[in-house]
Amino acid sequence: MTSIVTSFRFQRTVLALAVCAAFAPVQAQAADETTSAAVTTVSIGLGAVDGSSADRALFGQYNGLRDHSAVGMLDIDYSLRKPETSSWVQFTGSSLLGDTRELGLVWKNPGSWKFTADYGELIHYDPNTVHTGLLGAGSTTPQVVVVPPGTGADLELKTKRTSVGLGFTKIISPRLQFAVDLKSENKEGARLFGLGQICSPLIAGSCITALGSGVLMLPEPINANHSQVEARLSYALEKLRFSVGYYGSFYRNNNVALQPNLGGYASTTAPELNSLALAPDNQAHQLDLSGSYDFTGTTRGTFKLGYAQATQNADFANAGLIGPAGVANLGAQVNTTLAKIGISSRPMPKLSLLADLRYEDKDDQTPLANYNRAGAGASAVSATNRELSSKKIKGQLQASWQFTPDYRGTLGADYESIDRGVFTATSAVSGFIPLRQDTTETGVRAELRRRLSDDLSGAISLTSSRRDGSNWLQGSSGTGVTEVADPASRLSSAIFMPTLADRQRVKIKLFADWQPSEKLNLQFSAEEGKDKFNTPSTYGLHDTRMNQFSVDWGYALSSSWALNGYVSHGLQTLNQSHPAGYVLAFDNTNTGVGVGFTGQLASKLLVGGNLSYVDDKSVYKQTLVSSGGLPDVVYRQTALKLFGKYALEKGSSVRVDLVHQRVSVNDWAWDNNGAQFAYSDGTTVMQNPNQTVSFIGVTYIYLLK
């Protein structure tokens, strides 16, 4: 708790220093106006929105308008340059009266030093509407109360982030530089979370009779701090440049466990199973040495060496949990060693070469212990955690040739291998999911690029890769894995993980920038890719596909009026099969269209706006289901935004913003044809399927030089 309190005190101090540092130079500027240049912009206004909180659920997720129908607006931008001392100060503040306020300070003497400070707040309101009888929601000890579905009290879930950052850079000499950055963020509130106590006899034969069963909504209580520190010392010689750096990450969670009163859904024979451990405290440290060396004027080598250690040793007792006999905490430790070398060269004016090799060794030194509760009968399980060490090697070769001043071609080859180490024999594994120790992926790519000349530039690229691996392994809990000599017959009914399966990938991408006239410009982008998986079984993921197409354009009607717009369409599909003839085909399509304008309606009046439409649809086609599959999940949004800015006099203006948004949401997970999702205690979660909201904002802008 001490670290959180200290952090908030630190934030207030930084905020005070930022304001003082930003405005203190104003007095100096007044004393010597002939040599200083100060610019201040202040924007102040009021915004209002209609509709209920349910209508504003999506619109008001981050702007504070979920619960409030009006919001104040205040932005500040102040800068002061003093040429006689080569110093510069800039202070910015945005959304100072809202939930997303930000403050930033930059104070520097170019070529000598720079100091930065920033402060920010962000509140996220969950767009779902929750009705529940749960008492103490958002605490670590909520109490389940059964209510009829759709009744109970409204529950609003939200999280607030408060961050502060400091940075300092000092140029000690023309060759030596030091930089340090500190960041700290507090997060508090509650978010959707839950507990499912429907137990499988495959895990423990007495589970169903020993425990209550139920699916319960139990919001995760959030009260945590994440702090980061980064420091780097850089040194440069004539040919050699290198830097030594340190990065540290520290996560502290004040809520170590969720210990609800589950009523009739609680376990009476094993009360510790009613506790849910939350994210534990952890930390990581990393040191690295990186740099480059110029062998010649056309050949440069690069290198990087790094070592990182991540640990997690939060005690089980503090979380109300019971660990294995004699084990107080997980004692997790993962050490990562990284080495990377590269070289780039231009041996000929038209030829460029590039090569690099990266090696990563992740050594999991977490002690092994039996964390699984043994059940009764033949289905009892007794197994330890698993070591997840791995070694990765990744390399690339690339050559580029300048055919003409306009055309440049590139050929490349890529390689990646992963060694997952020896499987932990004492850990649990299902024989239905085969494993693989090694996988290797090789690929080639080609690109032809035309640089901007006359009215057309663009590029086309083609990539192909293939992944395979070592022999398949079949596991047996507590005894490890054995190599399968004939996987086609012994594993014909198994389901293979896509990350381990043989895979063939092909992708083509096209980009073009075309300006047929001085008034019209267009950018085209198209991409098509497909993955095909091959395993000894007919079950699992067979293939995936993606494509994307977009066009952006701009047209100048005159020197005062311009139009712009875009069209985009994307598709993602996957096909997989499971035993007993069960087949799933998933398709997701996303379409977006927008058109906008800006123009000078009068000498003092600038207007603009845009109309956009988004359609996102997910389709689940399934066999062995009477309906043919799950209902579609559809999200559609239409938004109209207009603005007008009128210059009152020199240095001041008024701006009016109008926004009208319509959203349609159809998600069967929460609402299927009017039937709301209900937890075992009667709690329901839903979104208003049709949300319409209008916003108007009026802002006064004053510029002082």
N, C-alpha and C positions, 0 to 999 in steps of 0.2 A: 504494500500500500504506500510505502514511503516514496517509491519511485514515481508513482502517479502524481502524488501531491507536489513533489519537487518539479515534475514536468510542467504542471499548470502554473506554478509560480514563475518558472523560467519563461513560459510563454508571455505572461503579463509584462515581465521585465523587457523582453525583446520588443513587444509592441510599443512600450513607452519609449524605448531607445529609438525605434524606427521613426516614430512621430517627431521626436525631438531632433533627430539627425536630419530629417527631411525639411523641417521648417526653420531650424536654427539658422541656416545660411541666408534666410530672407533678410535678416538684419545686416549681414555683411554686404548683401547685394544692394541694399538701400544706400549704404555708405559709399559704394563705388560702382555706380550704375554704368559708368562709361566703359568698364572693362568686363562686366558680367552680363550674362544673358539668361533670364529666367522666364519660363513659360508655365502657366498654370491653367488647367482645364478642369472645370467642375460641372458635373451633370447631376441634377436633382429632379425627381419626378415621383409620380404615383401611378400604380397599375391596379386594375380591377378585373375580376374574372367572374363569369356567371356559372350557373349549374350547381349541383350538389357535390359533396365530396366524392361520391361514387362516380359522377360524371368526370371529375377531375383526377381520377385515380392514376391514370397514365401520364396525363399532361403535367400533373403536379408532383411527380416522383422526386424531383431534385430542386425545384424552384420555390418551395415553401407554399405553393398555392393549393395543396391538397386539402388543408384544413382552414385556410384563410382566403377570403374573397377579395382582399386588397393587400398590397405590399408597397412599401416605400422603396425608392430607388435612389442611390447616391454613389457616384463614381468620382474619383479624384485622380488627376495626373499632374504631377509637379516635377519640373526639372530645372536645374541651375548649372550653368557652365561658367567656369572662371578661367579664362585663357591665361591670365597672369600667373596662376598657380597650377595650371594644367589639371585642375580637379573638376569632377562632374558628379552631381547628385541627382538621382531620380527616385521619386516616391510615387507609387501607384496604389490605389484602393478601388476595388470593384465590388458591387453588390453589398455595400457596407450596411444597408438596412435589411438585408434578406438573410436567408439561411445558408447562402453559398459565398459569404464574404471572403475576400482575399486582400492581403496587404503585402506589398513588396518594396524593398529598398535596395538600391544599388549606389554605392559610394566608392569612387575609384579615382586613381591617378594613373592614367594610361602609361604603361611602360614601367610602373613601379609597384602598385598594389591595387587590390580590389576587395571590397567588403560587401557581402550580400546578406539580407535577412528577409524572411517571408513568413507569413502567418495565414492559415486558411481554415475554413470550416465548411463542412458538407453534411447535409442531412438527407438521408434517403428514406422515403416513405414507401412501405410495401404496398403495391397496387391492389393486393387482394383484400377482400372484406371478410373478416372472421367473426363468427357468432359462436360463443362458447360459454360454458359454465365454469371453466377453469378459474380458480382463485390464485392470486399471486403470480399471474403470468408475467414473465420477464425477470422473475427472481430465481434463485437457485433451489427454492423449495416450494414449487407450486402444488396445488391440491386439485386432483381430478374430481369434478362434480358432474354426474350424468344429467343431461337435459334432453328434451325432445329435439331432433334435428331441426335446424333453422331457428331455434330460439336461443335464449341466453343473451349475454351482454355483447355489445360490439367491442372488438379488440383491435387497436391500432398498433402495428409493429413498425418500428423505425430504428435506424442506426445513425449515430452522429460521429463524424470524424473531425478531430481538431489536430492540426499539424503545425509545427514550427520548424524552421530551418535556418541555419547559419552557415556562411561560407567565407573563407578568406584565402586569397592568393597573394603571394609575395614573390616578386622578381628580385632575387638576391643579387644576381649579376647577369650579364648577357647570356651566360651559359647555364645558370642555376636558377631553378624555380621551385617553390613549395606551395601546395594547395591542400586545404582541408575543408571538408563539408560534414555538417552534423544535421541529422533529421530525426524528429521524434513525432510520433502520431499516437494519439489516444483514440480509442474507439469504444463507444458505449451504446447500449440500447438492447434490442431483442429482434430476432429474425425467426422465420419459420424453421421448425425443427420437430423431431418427434421420436417415438419409440414404437417398434413393432415387436410384439411378444408372441407371435404365432410360431411355435417351434417345430422343427422337423425331426421325426424319429430317426433320420439318418445321422443326426448329430448326437442325440441322447434319447434313449428309449423311454425314459420316464418324464421327459420334458413336458408333454402336454398335461399330464395329470399333476405334476409337481408345481407348475406355474399357472397363474392366470394368463389368459391370452387376450390381446387387443392391439389395435393400431391407434395410437394416441398422439394428438398434437400438443407438443410441449415446447414452447418457444425457447430458443437458445439464449440464455442471458449473456450479454457481452459487456465486458469491462476489462480491456486489455491495452497494453502499450507496446508499440514496435519502434525501436530506436536503431538508427544506423549511423555509422561513422566511416568516412573514407578519407584517407590521406595519401598524398603522392609527392615524391621528390624527384624532379627531372633534371637531367644534366646533359649538355650537348657539347660535343667536340666537333672538329671539322668533318669527320666521316662517321663518327660513332655517336648515337643518341640513345639514351636509356633512361628508364625511370623505375623506381622502387615504390610499390604501393601496398597499402593495407586497407582491408574492408572488414567491418564488423557488423553483425546483425544480432540484435537482442530482443527477444519476444517474451513479454511477461503478461500472464493472464491472472487477474484477481479472482476469477471464478474457475475453480479447479474441477468442479463436478456439478452435475445437475442431479439433485436428490429429491424427486417428487414424491408426494403422497398419492399413490396410484389407486387407493381404495380396493375394490374387488378385482382389479387387474394386477395386483402386486403378487410377487412370489413370496410364499410363506416359508418354503423350505430353504431358500437361498436368498435372503434379503439383499445381499450385496449386488445381485443381478438387477435390482431396481435402480441402481445408481448408473448414471451415464457420465463417463469421463469426458471432459471438454479439452480443447486444445491445450497441451501442456507447455510450460516454459521451455524455451530452447534458445540456443545461441550458436553462432558460427563465426569463425575467424578465417581470413584468407590473406596470404602474402603472395606477391608476384613480382617478378623482374621481367621487364619487356623493353624492347628497343629495336634499333635498326643499324645497319652498317653499309656504307656506300663503298663497294669494292672498286667500282669505276664510275664514270659519269653516267653510264647507262645500265648499271647493274647494282641492285640493292638487295640485301638480305634482311630478314626480320626474324625475331625470336621472342619467345615468351615462356617463362617457367613459373609455375604456381603451385601452391600447397594450401589446402583448406581443411579445416576440421569443424565438423558440426556435431553438437552433443545435445542430448535430452535426458535429464536425470531427475525429473520431478518425482517425488515420493508418492507411492500408492496410498499410504495412510492419510495424507493430507487431502486426497480426493475421495476418501471414504471407500476405497477399494481394497480388496484382499489379493495380494500377489502370491506366487508360489512360495513355498516354505523357504525361509532364509533369504528371500529376494525383496529388498526394500524399494527398488525402482528399476526401470528398464535399463538404465545405464547405457543408453544408445550412444554410439560414437561411429561416425563415418569419416574417414580420411580420404581426401581426393588429391591426387598428384596430376599435374597437367604440364605437358611439354609441347611446344609448337615451334616449327621452323618454316621459313618460306623464303622464296627468292623470286625476284622479278627482273627481267632484263630485256633490253632492246638491242640485240646484236646487229640488226640491220635496220635502216630507216623505216622499212615497211613491216618488219616482223617484231612482235612483242610476245614474250614468253613469261609464264607464271607457273609456279609450283609451290605447294605447301603440304605439310604433313603435321597431323595433330594426334597426340596420344593422351588418353585419360585413363587413370587407374583409380577406381572407386573401391576402397577397402572398408567393408562393413565389419566393425569389431564389436558389435553389440553382443553381449553374453547371451547364451542360449538357456532357456528355462521353459518349463511346461506351463503354458498359459491357457491350456484348454481343459475345461471341466470334463472329467471322465463320466460317461453315461453308464447305463446298465445293459447287460446282455451283449450280444454279438456286435451291436452297432456302437459300442463304447469307443471313444476316441481319446487318446493320450498322446499329445504331440507338442513340440516346442515351436518357438518362432523360427523364422528362416533368415539366414544371412543373404543379403542381396548385393554381393560384390560384383563388379563387372570391369572389364577392360575394353576400351574402344580405341580403334585406330581409324582415322579418317584422313584421306588425302585427295588432292586434285592436281591435274596437269591441264594447262590451257595454252593455246597458241592463237594469236590473232595476226591477220595479214591485211594490210591496206592495199586493196586492189587498185583503186583510183582515189582521188581526193574525196569522192562522195561515198564510196562503198568500202565497207570493212567486214571481213569474215572472221569467225571465231570457231575453233574446235576445242572440245574439252573432254576429259575423262575423269570420273569420280569413283572413289573406292571407300567403303566403310565396312568394318568388321566389328562384331560384338561377341565377347567371350563372357558368359554369365557365370563362370566358375562351376565348381562342383556343387551339386544339389545337396542341401542340408538333409541328411538321411532321417533325422528325428522329427522333421516337420510334417505337417499334414498335407496330403495331396490326393486328388481324386484320379483314379485310373482312366476316367472318361475324358480327361483333358491332358493330352500328350505334351511333353516339354522338349526343349531343344537347348543344348548348351551353347552352340555357336551359330551365328548367322553372318552371311557375307553378302554385300550388295555392290554391284558394279554398274556403272552407267556411262553413257556417252551423250554429248549434247553438241548442237551446232547452231550458229546464229549468223544471220546476214543483216547488217545494219546500214541504213542509208542516212547520212547526216543531213541536217537542215540546209537546204539550198534551193533556190528558186521558191517553189511553193509546196514541196513535199519532203517529209522525212519519215522514217519508220524502221521497224525491225521485225523479223520473223525468226522464231527459234523452235527447235525440235529437240526433245529430251526423251531418252529411252533408258530404262534401268531394269536390272533383274536381281532378285534376291533369292538365295537358297541357303542351305545350312547343313549342319552335321546330322547324324542319324537321330531318329526320334526316340524319346525316352518315355517309358510308362512308369507311373508312380504307384507306390503302395504306402499308405500312411504308416509312419514309424519304421519303415525298412528302406526308405530311399527310392531310387529309380533304377530301372534296368533297361538296357538297350534292346529295341525291338528289331529282330532280324527280318521279319516279314510284315511290315506295317500295313500293306494292302489288305491282308486278311485279318490280322490281329487288331487293327485299329479302324476297321471299316465302319464302325458305329460311333467312333469318337468325334468330338467337336474340337477343332483346332483353333488356337488363338491367331487372329489375323497378323499380329506383330511377329509371329514365329513362322507362319506359313510361307511357302514359296510364292513369290509375287512377280508379275511382269507389269511394268508401268510405262505408259507412253503418254507424252503431253506435247501439244503444239500451241504456240502463242504468237499472236500477231498484234502489232501496234503501228498506227500511222497518224501523223499530224499533217493535215492538208489545209492549205490556205488558197483556195481558188481565186479569191479577189481580196482587195484591201479591206472590204467590209465583212467578209465571211471567213471564219476559221472553224475547222472540225477536227476532233480527235476520235479515232476509232481504237477499240481494244476488243480482242476476241481470244478466247482460250478454251481448249478442249483437252480433257485428260481421262484416262481409263486405267483402272487397276484390275488385273485378273489373278485370282488366287488358285493355287493348285496344291491339294493335299491328298493323302491316301484315302480319305473318306469323302463321301458325297455330301456330308453335312457341314454346316458352318457357312462362312461368308464366301460367296462365289466370285462376285465382281462388284466394282463400284465405278461410277462415272460422274464427271462434273463438266459443265461448260458454262461459260460466261461471255456475255457480249454487252458492250456499252458504246454509246455515242454521246459526246459532249460538243456543243456548238455555241458560237457567239456571232451575232450579226449587228453591225452598226448601221442603224437607220439614217443617222445624221451625226453631226458633231455633238448633239445634245441628247440623242435617244439611242438606246441599245437594247437588244434582246439576247437572251441566253436560254439554254435548256439542256436536257439530258434524257436519255432513254437507256435503261439497263435491264438485262434479263439473265438470270442464273438458274442452273439446274444441278441437283445432286441426287444420285440414286444409289441404292445398294440392293443386292439380291442375296438371300441366304436361305438355307433349308435346315430343318431339324428332323429328328426321327419321327416315324409314324406318318410321313407324308406332309408334315407341317412346313409350309413355305411362306416366307415373308418378303415382300417387295416394298421398299420405302422410297418415296419420291418427295423431294422438296424443291419447290419452284419459288423464285423471288423476282418480282417485276417492279421496277420503279420508273416513273415518268415525272418530269418537272419542266416548267417553263417560267421564265422571269423577265422583268424589264426594269430599266432605270431611265429617268429622263428629267430634263429641266422644263417644268411646266410654265414657269415664269422666271424672271431674272432673280428672284429671291426664293423660289420654291422648287425644291428637288423632291421627286417622288420615285417610288419603286415598289416592287413586290414580286412574289412568285407563288405559283400553284403547283403542289406536288401530290403524287399518289403512289402508295406502296401496297403491294399485294404479296403476302407471304403465305404459302399453302404447303402443308405436309400431309401426304397421303400414305396410309398404311393398308396395303393389300395382303390378305392372309387367306390361306386355304384352311380347311377344317374348322372354319368359323361360319356360322349360319348367315351372318350379315356380309361375309366376304372380306371382313377386316374391321379394324377400328375406325371410328368416325374421323373425318378429316379435321386437322387443326388449322384454322385460318385466322390470319391477322391482316386487316386492311385499314389503311389510314389515308385520309384526305386532309390536306392542310393548305389554307390560304393565308398568306402573310402580306400585308401592305404597310408602307410607311410614307410619311411626308415630313420634310424638314424645311422650315421657313426661317430665313435670316431676318431677325428683327432690326439689328443695327450692327455696326462693326464689332465683332467679338462675341455676339450673343445670338442664339437661335432657339427655336422650339421644334421638337420632334414629336410626332404622333405615330404610334405603332398599333396596328390592328391584326389580330390573329384569330382565325376560326378553324377549329380542328374537329374532325369526325373520325372516330375509331370504332371498328367492329372486331370483336374478339370471340372466337368459338373454339374452346379448348375442352375436349371431353374429359380431361383429367380432373377438372373442377366442376364442370357443368355439362351434362349430356341431355339435351332436349328438355331443359328445365329441371332435371334431377341433379341436385347439388351433391358434391362429394361429402360424405358424412363419416367422421371418425367413430370409433367404438363408443365414445362417451357422448355422442350427439353433436360434437363440434363440426361446423361446416365452414368451408373456405370457398369463396367465389369471387368473380369479377363481374362488374356490370358489362354485359355483352355489347351494349351500344352506348358509347360515350361521346357526347357533343359538348364542346366548350368554346367560349369566345372570350378574348382578352383585349383590353385597351390600355395603353400606357402613354402618358404624356410626360415629356422630359424637357427641362430647361437647361441649355448648355451655355456656359460662359467661358470665354477664352481671354486670358489676361497675359499680355506680353510686356 
